[in-house]
Amino acid sequence: MNFLEFTNAFGSSPVIDIRNVLTYFNGLDRRRLYEWQKKGYLIKLASNFYLLAGKPVNDDVLREAACCIYHPAYVGLESALAYYNLIPEAVFQTVGVTPRRAKTISSPAGDFRFRSIKTALFFGYNAVDAGNSRFFISDPEKTVLDALYFREGSDKKETLQAMRLNLSELRQRLDPGKLITYLRLFASPKLDKAAQLLLEM
């Protein structure tokens, strides 16, 4: 297998899982991957995951990458807040939520940070098809509750104000019924109080 055959088979994939390449070509000398990296043909994201060099790497590609390189995970917290226009700041890491242990992964294409959540709280996310990319992201209600859950002191009004949440956007996006359903699943008095303060704001 040469690089042309490789790109003909997998060039349309935003994120390339080498395990799929091994299956498709019935084997692959991994030294070729190192050679292609050295020549600037491939960008390594993490073990087994690569991007084709020269292809545009936008936020949607990084979101898909986050869901692939540390599976299972969904895009959440600051990254999801920014995606829904719920915070004013740009986010320079792709943040994921996973039932696995917390982890940070750095690559030439971007940095990824994964926050660990209990398996019972790993819910409330949807698949999004964005052009050629596909990723999982927490829905607005779960995004907000995750942000409050992980934020120290979120049951205090001054902490909520410091988060600089876009309240007008929240009013449009949040389904109060779904928020309450999710709150029951969290079963956290601190989160109940934080959500009540947020609704009052």
C-alpha positions, 0 to 999 in steps of 0.5 A, a space after each residue: 500500500 502506498 500513500 495514494 492508495 491510502 488517501 483514495 480509501 480514507 481521504 474523505 474521512 475527517 478523522 482517520 482511525 488506523 484500526 479501520 485502515 488495518 482492516 481495510 488493507 488487511 494489515 499495515 506496517 506502522 513504520 509507514 505512518 511514521 514515515 508519512 508523518 515525517 514527510 508531513 503527509 499525516 498529523 497524529 492526534 492520538 494513538 491510532 488517530 490521524 488527520 490528513 495534512 493539508 486539509 482544513 481543520 475547523 472546530 467541527 473536525 476537532 469536535 469529531 476528533 474529541 469524540 473519537 480519540 477518547 471514546 466514549 465522550 461528548 463535547 461539553 462544558 466550555 466547548 458546548 457553551 460556546 457552540 450554543 452561544 451561551 458564553 461570550 469567550 472563545 474556547 481554545 481547547 476542545 473540551 469533552 465529558 467522559 465516564 473514563 478518567 480525566 485526561 488532556 491530549 495535545 496534538 499539532 492540530 489542537 488540544 483536548 481536555 476531558 472531564 470525568 463524570 459518573 457513568 450514571 450522569 453520562 447522558 443528555 447528548 446528541 449526534 450532530 452532522 456538520 458537513 463532513 464531520 459528525 460528533 456528539 455534543 451535550 444538549 443545552 440543558 445538559 450543557 448548563 447543568 454540567 457546567 454548574 456541576 463542575 463549577 465550584 460554588 455554583 450555588 452562589 449568585 456571585 459565582 453564577 454571575 462570574 460565569 457570564 452566561 448569556 441569559 437571553 440565549 438561555 431563555 430561548 434555548 432551555 426547556 424547563 421541563 427537560 432541565 427539571 428531568 435532568 436535575 432529578 437524575 443528578 440528585 444533587 442539592 447543590 445543583 438544585 440550588 444552582 439551577 434555581 438561582 439561574 432560573 431566577 436570574 
